[in-house]
Amino acid sequence: MKHTFILFFLAALLIACSQEKTADERAAIMLREARYALHHHLYNEARDTIFSLRRNCPTAIEARKQAILLLDSIEMNAAADSLRLVTGEEWKRLNVKKQFFERKLQEDLKKK
């Protein structure tokens, strides 16, 4: 499954980097890839895709705004998943992190 995603990601990245597409089109593709990775709990791949979007599509303003919200969702879900695996002080730390991103996401959505 992970290898399939990586191959899909690389193929989509090659397509996204073609000169024929605008920055907004490339950014939209990258947002779809990040959402796909988030849906499948591939948090590192989702983060990497968002960071790549920010580096490679600096003029895709609307996509970059969406990417900020998506990155918050990635962090919140990653922390929530990690909570299931830990106990004690580590659980408390991750729970605070999860709550922070939940509040931040709510505030960002209010501003939008």
NORGIRA-V155015 format. One record per helix or strand of 2 or more residues. SS is the DSSP state (A for helix, B for strand). FROM is the first residue (numbers start at 1). TO is the last residue. If there is no record, write none. Layout:
ss & from & to
SS & FROM & TO
SS & FROM & TO
This chain:
ss & from & to
A & 2 & 16
A & 23 & 39
A & 43 & 56
A & 61 & 83
A & 88 & 111
